[in-house]
Amino acid sequence: MFTPAATYLITGGLGGIGLAVAHWMVAQGARHLVLLGRRGITSDEQAQAVAALQDMGAQVYIGHADVANADEVQAVLTHIDQTMPPLRGILHAAGVPGSGILLTIDQQQFVAAMESKIAGTWILHDLTRECPLDFFVLFSSMAAVVGASGQGGYPAANAFLDSFAQYVGSRACPHRALTGACGTT
Ligand SMILES: NC(=O)c1ccc[n+]([C@@H]2O[C@H](COP(=O)([O-])OP(=O)(O)OC[C@H]3O[C@@H](n4cnc5c(N)ncnc54)[C@H](OP(=O)(O)O)[C@@H]3O)[C@@H](O)[C@H]2O)c1
């Protein structure tokens, strides 16, 4: 399913789902992974999970970047370009849960839940437009459909992901160099 001759970028790659997906990808043949987050490895559990990926034969690069910061994301993409096999897939799993109900949160809280998903998605899309990706997977949530108690910004951010996937998959977005699929999970 995954080629050892490619690099795959997982934003939020050191989070719970990111590490689980990384493990699955390496078991399926991926050999070059970039796990992107703002803080890098901060726990023994993460360090052990990364070591396990390396023991399975994977090259793992920890990309330090806020996915909502285009310059920081570009720096990670440049590192891939200069030192790793071609980027062929993106899994955008960076996210911040919760933000309180809309009646009580302030702008800062609302933006915190939105920026990794909305700005982050657009930045990843924009900076890799010319890159022939096999897939661009966005980790949305059923909260986008049914809501989530006390989390005003989070469902809205995920609803953006769902709409973005439809946009990229449609003729309205002719500039996305996807060879495979774009969708949410
Ligand atoms: N867990 C669930 O049950 C569930 C259900 C539905 C959907 N999802 C979605 O699945 C994704 C992963 O969930 P998870 O449970 O694995 O979450 P998690 O364990 O909290 O991991 C999220 C990761 O995202 C990174 N992150 C957050 N903001 C970022 C930013 N601006 N730039 C770069 N990295 C950022 C965090 O690292 P840093 O703080 O170091 O940046 C963290 O490692 C999320 O998008 C979530 O909405 C999860």
The ligand as an SDF file (V2000), in Angstrom:
LIG
                    3D

 48 52  0  0  0  0  0  0  0  0999 V2000
   -9.0900   10.9150   19.5490 N   0  0  0  0  0  0  0  0  0  0  0  0
  -10.3010   10.8210   19.0280 C   0  0  0  0  0  0  0  0  0  0  0  0
  -11.1930   10.1000   19.5520 O   0  0  0  0  0  0  0  0  0  0  0  0
  -10.6480   11.5540   17.7590 C   0  0  0  0  0  0  0  0  0  0  0  0
  -11.9310   11.4380   17.2440 C   0  0  0  0  0  0  0  0  0  0  0  0
  -12.2390   12.0850   16.0500 C   0  0  0  0  0  0  0  0  0  0  0  0
  -11.2740   12.8460   15.4280 C   0  0  0  0  0  0  0  0  0  0  0  0
  -10.0400   12.9750   15.9550 N   0  0  0  0  0  0  0  0  0  0  0  0
   -9.0720   13.8110   15.2570 C   0  0  0  0  0  0  0  0  0  0  0  0
   -7.8870   13.0560   15.0250 O   0  0  0  0  0  0  0  0  0  0  0  0
   -6.7510   13.9160   15.1350 C   0  0  0  0  0  0  0  0  0  0  0  0
   -5.7450   13.3100   16.1090 C   0  0  0  0  0  0  0  0  0  0  0  0
   -6.3690   13.1300   17.3700 O   0  0  0  0  0  0  0  0  0  0  0  0
   -5.5440   12.5980   18.6320 P   0  0  0  0  0  0  0  0  0  0  0  0
   -6.5220   11.9910   19.5510 O   0  0  0  0  0  0  0  0  0  0  0  0
   -4.3750   11.8220   18.1750 O   0  0  0  0  0  0  0  0  0  0  0  0
   -5.0600   13.9790   19.2770 O   0  0  0  0  0  0  0  0  0  0  0  0
   -3.7710   14.2600   20.1990 P   0  0  0  0  0  0  0  0  0  0  0  0
   -3.2910   13.0140   20.8440 O   0  0  0  0  0  0  0  0  0  0  0  0
   -4.1310   15.4290   21.0450 O   0  0  0  0  0  0  0  0  0  0  0  0
   -2.6610   14.7070   19.1400 O   0  0  0  0  0  0  0  0  0  0  0  0
   -2.8050   15.8780   18.4050 C   0  0  0  0  0  0  0  0  0  0  0  0
   -1.4260   16.3150   18.0040 C   0  0  0  0  0  0  0  0  0  0  0  0
   -1.5630   17.4900   17.2160 O   0  0  0  0  0  0  0  0  0  0  0  0
   -0.4390   18.3090   17.4730 C   0  0  0  0  0  0  0  0  0  0  0  0
   -0.8470   19.6810   17.1620 N   0  0  0  0  0  0  0  0  0  0  0  0
   -1.8580   20.3960   17.7020 C   0  0  0  0  0  0  0  0  0  0  0  0
   -1.8970   21.6220   17.1910 N   0  0  0  0  0  0  0  0  0  0  0  0
   -0.8700   21.6910   16.3030 C   0  0  0  0  0  0  0  0  0  0  0  0
   -0.3710   22.6940   15.4450 C   0  0  0  0  0  0  0  0  0  0  0  0
   -0.9310   23.9300   15.3960 N   0  0  0  0  0  0  0  0  0  0  0  0
    0.6950   22.4250   14.6590 N   0  0  0  0  0  0  0  0  0  0  0  0
    1.2920   21.2030   14.6950 C   0  0  0  0  0  0  0  0  0  0  0  0
    0.8630   20.2060   15.4890 N   0  0  0  0  0  0  0  0  0  0  0  0
   -0.1990   20.4530   16.2820 C   0  0  0  0  0  0  0  0  0  0  0  0
   -0.1090   18.0970   18.9410 C   0  0  0  0  0  0  0  0  0  0  0  0
    1.2800   18.2160   19.1910 O   0  0  0  0  0  0  0  0  0  0  0  0
    1.9020   19.6270   19.7160 P   0  0  0  0  0  0  0  0  0  0  0  0
    1.0250   20.0880   20.8270 O   0  0  0  0  0  0  0  0  0  0  0  0
    3.2920   19.2720   20.1340 O   0  0  0  0  0  0  0  0  0  0  0  0
    1.8710   20.5380   18.5530 O   0  0  0  0  0  0  0  0  0  0  0  0
   -0.5290   16.6510   19.1700 C   0  0  0  0  0  0  0  0  0  0  0  0
    0.5790   15.7680   19.1680 O   0  0  0  0  0  0  0  0  0  0  0  0
   -7.2590   15.2900   15.5630 C   0  0  0  0  0  0  0  0  0  0  0  0
   -7.3020   16.1080   14.4260 O   0  0  0  0  0  0  0  0  0  0  0  0
   -8.6490   15.0120   16.0910 C   0  0  0  0  0  0  0  0  0  0  0  0
   -9.5030   16.1130   15.8550 O   0  0  0  0  0  0  0  0  0  0  0  0
   -9.6930   12.3450   17.1060 C   0  0  0  0  0  0  0  0  0  0  0  0
  1  2  1  0
  2  3  2  0
  2  4  1  0
  4  5  1  0
  4 48  2  0
  5  6  2  0
  6  7  1  0
  7  8  2  0
  8  9  1  0
  8 48  1  0
  9 10  1  0
  9 46  1  0
 10 11  1  0
 11 12  1  0
 11 44  1  0
 12 13  1  0
 13 14  1  0
 14 15  2  0
 14 16  1  0
 14 17  1  0
 17 18  1  0
 18 19  2  0
 18 20  1  0
 18 21  1  0
 21 22  1  0
 22 23  1  0
 23 24  1  0
 23 42  1  0
 24 25  1  0
 25 26  1  0
 25 36  1  0
 26 27  1  0
 26 35  1  0
 27 28  2  0
 28 29  1  0
 29 30  1  0
 29 35  2  0
 30 31  1  0
 30 32  2  0
 32 33  1  0
 33 34  2  0
 34 35  1  0
 36 37  1  0
 36 42  1  0
 37 38  1  0
 38 39  2  0
 38 40  1  0
 38 41  1  0
 42 43  1  0
 44 45  1  0
 44 46  1  0
 46 47  1  0
M  CHG  2   8   1  16  -1
M  END
$$$$
